[in-house]
Amino acid sequence: MSKRLKSHSARGRSSLQLVKSLLPMNVPALVLFVLCGALMLFAGAGILGYSTTRIGFRALPKRLEHEHAELSAGRDTSNIVSPATRARAKAAILGAFVADAATMPLHWIYDTREIDDLVQSNQPEFFDPPSCPFYEYELGELSPYGDEALPLLESMASRGELDPVGFSEDLFEAFKNYRGRLNHASKAFMGNMRNGRRWPHCGVNDDQAHALVKVPAVVARYAGSPLLAEKMEQAIRVHQDSQIAVDIGLAASRVLEKVVLGSSIEAALQWAQSDPATPPQVLRAVREALEPAGLRRTTREAVSVFGKSCHLPGSFQGPLHTVRTAEGYAAAVRSNALAGGDSCSRAAFVAACFAAQDGLESIPMEWIQKVRRYDEIHTLVEQLVPHIDGPP
């Protein structure tokens, strides 16, 4: 007989002897003895950092050891996220705001020949002097879209979460003190709030691209969390109580979420074309924007086909095409600005995707230095980061 079989045989005999010794005990005492032994076994496994399975013991992964230590210390472990995911989340927000300021000088110029005459052989970002026909802002300032995305970031950074009641009040206060151009949806939102229509009745029926500019901050906070869809919808409905805005905002959020969690843009867009959570109408728009024949178009051509205006779904289809075809952050922001129309709303999604994929270093430093409120935005992002939820 081998040594291993002898060992098993010896253990079997000793176990049998133990059982025989317990036979005189009454049944309740025997059951209590067995339960105490099992509890001691599992407690010892927990103390040693092991988990039990049907076939024995296995060491806990390092991440779970850390989580076990955090729980033992009484700390919340719901937001244990890898440094790489946090870095991509931060880059998505910062990249969106930088692109907004870079695009602002040529915002809402619908005639691309006028853009060509202005820019000539120069690059379009931070074009000087700012030439938007609908407002006059200083170089380096955010567009009206960036200015409405900032209160969302401020609200989430200060509260640690997207609280729709708190955000609606924060947005109301920000708009009351705003000296820039308020668009139709924002004016209507202000009217609702002044008339006592608080959350969830403050949003307006509007199908424009405001939903897209809210995507980077909400995704950065909730990527990988089961709360993402709920919080994204709440952020949109505070401002726009519109189903098409919600549906497209959610579709955009799921694409960016994939990238923030480590997917490539190409893989995320491929997945988006069969995303089971996307309603059929929006799914058709996504597939149309990404069809192979259409990808041969330039960004300017694609935006002209899908629409230069603020209205959805066209203002989402253009960015999808740009994200799929552009060669990196700077190239994407430039081609989008040169496409004309409502370029700033498109820039938010485009830039967030590339910054999340390629990192903060993909944003040119000379661009960052031109954004007037960059330090303030960066501080808010750092305040939000400790609250980021999601998988490690």
Buried (B, 14 or more C-beta within 10 A) or exposed (E): EEEEEEEEEEEEEEEEEEEEEEEEEEEEEBEEEEEEEEEEEEEEBEEEEBBEEEEEEEEBEEEBEBBBEEEEEEEEBEBBBBEEBBBBBBBBBBBBBBBBBBBBBBBBBEEBEBBEEBBEEEEBBBBEEBBBEEBEBEBBBBBBBBBBBBBBBBBBBEBEBBBBEBBBBBBBBBBEEBEBBBBEBBEBBBEBBEEEBBBEEBBBEBBBBBBBBBBBBBBBBBBBBEBBBEBBBBBBBBBBBBEBBBBBBBBBBBBBBBBBBBBEBEEBBBEBBEBEEBBEEBBEBBBBBBEEEBEEBBBBEBBBBBBBBBBBBBBBBBBBBBBBBBEEBBBBBBBBBBBBBBBBBBBBBBBBBBBBBBBBEBBBEEBBEBBBBBEBBBEBBEBBBEBBBBEB
